[in-house]
Amino acid sequence: MTEVALKTVASIQVGYQAKTRIKERARGTHRLIQSKDFDSFHRLRSENLTTFFPERKPETYSVRRGDVLFQARGVVHFAYCIEDDLKDTLAAGSFYILRTKNENLLPQYLAWWLNQSKAQAYFQSQARGAGMSFISKSTLSRLQVQIPPLSVQKKVVKMLTLAKHEQFLLDRLSSLRSRLVKAVCIKAIQEQEK
């Protein structure tokens, strides 16, 4: 296992910085990923992304499958790996867009590593500001990343995929159970009225 500074294995790009407040446009050419688009489990909810017309060159801030978004501004500094093809989608300025430089580092593994307690402790010790803290690009670039062999990274990613699928099934089951309970209660009330 090797341990290297993040800057040696991934490029770090600041997200889209708007000159003025982003105005949502129904017929906009691009979509924008913002902090509000993540749920409490830090899962992206891409169905409601803001649609707008970028003022700057959008190519620089576009995200693609395999990019890792790192929340640089906020209460929590989390990482998320883009798993889908998100056409004409940019990351907001509160994120850094990380791209791995070679095949020896899986982006899903990198996102997982950034969310682990060792990396999180480093971010907490280096964060600037109170409440809504900020992680600078240079601070992020210096983070030491433990990189095991590719076979181990693949096992970690496989376990993460299974855990995500399990969470999806549990969420679905919970939703269906809630609907069932509601239907049974309504039926009991209707039968009482007869």
C-alpha positions in Angstrom: 0.0 0.0 0.0 1.3 3.4 -0.9 0.4 6.8 0.7 0.7 9.9 -1.5 -0.5 13.5 -1.6 -3.8 13.8 -3.4 -2.3 16.3 -5.9 0.0 13.6 -7.3 -2.9 11.2 -8.1 -5.8 13.6 -9.0 -6.4 16.9 -10.7 -8.4 19.5 -8.6 -10.7 21.9 -10.4 -12.8 24.6 -8.6 -16.5 24.4 -9.5 -18.5 27.0 -11.4 -18.2 30.4 -9.9 -21.1 32.6 -11.0 -20.6 36.4 -11.3 -24.1 37.0 -10.2 -26.8 34.9 -8.5 -27.8 31.8 -10.6 -31.2 32.3 -12.2 -33.1 29.2 -13.0 -34.3 29.1 -16.6 -36.7 26.4 -17.7 -35.0 26.2 -21.2 -31.5 26.7 -19.9 -28.7 24.9 -21.7 -27.0 23.4 -18.6 -27.8 22.0 -15.1 -26.0 22.8 -11.9 -25.2 20.5 -9.0 -25.4 22.4 -5.7 -25.2 21.3 -2.1 -29.0 21.3 -1.8 -29.1 18.5 -4.4 -27.7 15.9 -1.9 -29.8 14.1 0.7 -28.8 13.4 4.3 -26.8 10.3 3.2 -24.9 12.5 0.6 -26.6 10.9 -2.3 -27.2 13.1 -5.4 -30.8 13.7 -6.3 -30.2 14.7 -9.9 -33.9 14.9 -10.9 -34.3 18.5 -9.6 -31.0 20.2 -10.6 -31.2 23.9 -11.4 -31.4 24.6 -15.2 -29.6 27.8 -16.3 -27.5 29.6 -18.9 -23.8 29.7 -17.8 -22.0 33.1 -18.0 -18.6 31.4 -18.3 -17.1 28.6 -20.4 -19.1 25.6 -19.2 -16.6 23.0 -20.4 -14.2 23.8 -17.6 -16.8 23.0 -14.9 -18.6 20.1 -16.6 -18.8 16.9 -14.7 -18.6 13.4 -16.2 -18.8 9.8 -15.0 -15.9 9.1 -12.7 -15.4 12.6 -11.4 -15.4 13.0 -7.6 -17.1 16.1 -6.2 -15.7 17.3 -2.9 -17.8 19.8 -0.8 -15.3 22.5 0.1 -17.7 24.9 1.7 -20.2 24.0 4.4 -20.8 22.3 7.7 -19.8 18.9 6.3 -17.0 18.2 3.8 -18.0 15.1 1.9 -17.0 13.5 -1.4 -19.3 12.0 -4.0 -18.4 10.0 -7.1 -20.4 10.7 -10.2 -21.7 7.3 -11.3 -24.0 8.4 -14.2 -23.6 10.2 -17.5 -24.8 13.7 -16.6 -25.1 15.6 -19.9 -24.4 19.4 -19.8 -24.1 19.4 -16.0 -21.7 21.6 -14.0 -20.6 21.5 -10.3 -21.2 24.7 -8.3 -18.4 26.7 -6.8 -18.8 25.1 -3.4 -17.3 21.9 -4.8 -13.9 20.9 -6.2 -14.0 18.5 -9.1 -11.4 15.8 -8.7 -10.3 13.6 -11.6 -7.9 10.7 -11.1 -4.8 10.8 -13.2 -4.3 7.1 -13.8 -6.0 3.7 -13.7 -4.3 2.7 -10.4 -6.8 4.8 -8.4 -10.5 4.1 -8.8 -12.6 7.3 -8.4 -15.2 5.4 -6.2 -12.4 4.4 -3.9 -11.1 8.0 -3.8 -14.5 9.3 -2.8 -14.8 6.7 -0.1 -11.3 7.5 1.2 -12.2 11.3 1.4 -15.2 10.4 3.5 -13.3 8.3 6.0 -12.5 9.4 9.6 -8.7 9.9 8.9 -9.4 12.3 6.0 -12.3 14.0 7.8 -10.1 14.6 10.9 -7.5 16.3 8.6 -10.2 18.5 7.1 -11.6 19.5 10.5 -8.0 20.4 11.6 -7.4 22.5 8.5 -10.8 24.1 7.9 -11.1 27.9 8.0 -14.1 29.7 9.3 -16.7 28.8 11.9 -20.0 27.1 11.1 -19.8 27.3 7.3 -16.1 26.3 7.0 -13.9 26.2 4.0 -11.2 23.8 2.8 -8.7 25.4 0.5 -7.4 23.8 -2.7 -3.9 23.7 -1.3 -5.2 22.0 1.9 -7.1 19.4 -0.2 -4.1 18.8 -2.5 -1.8 18.0 0.5 -4.2 15.3 1.9 -2.4 12.0 2.2 -4.3 9.2 0.4 -3.7 5.5 1.2 -3.8 3.6 -2.1 -4.0 -0.2 -1.8 -3.6 -2.5 -4.8 -6.3 -2.2 -7.4 -7.7 -5.6 -6.4 -8.3 -4.3 -2.9 -9.9 -1.1 -4.2 -12.2 -3.1 -6.4 -13.3 -5.1 -3.3 -14.0 -1.9 -1.4 -16.0 -0.5 -4.3 -18.0 -3.8 -4.6 -18.9 -3.6 -0.9 -19.9 0.0 -1.3 -22.1 -0.9 -4.3 -23.8 -3.6 -2.3 -24.4 -1.3 0.7 -25.9 1.4 -1.6 -28.2 -1.2 -3.1 -29.2 -2.5 0.3 -30.0 1.1 1.4 -32.1 1.6 -1.8 -34.1 -1.5 -1.0 -34.5 -0.5 2.7 -35.7 3.0 1.6 -38.2 1.4 -0.8 -39.4 -1.1 1.8 -39.9 1.7 4.3 -41.9 3.7 1.7 -44.1 0.8 0.8 -44.7 -0.1 4.5 -45.8 3.6 5.2 -48.2 3.4 2.3 -49.6 0.1 3.5 -50.1 1.4 7.1 -51.8 4.5 5.8 -54.1 2.4 3.6 -55.0 0.1 6.5 -55.7 3.0 8.8 -57.9 4.8 6.2 -59.8 1.5 5.6 -60.4 1.0 9.3 -61.8 4.5 9.6 -64.1 4.0 6.5 -65.4 0.7 7.9 -66.1 2.4 11.3 -68.2 5.0 9.5 -70.5 2.4 7.9 
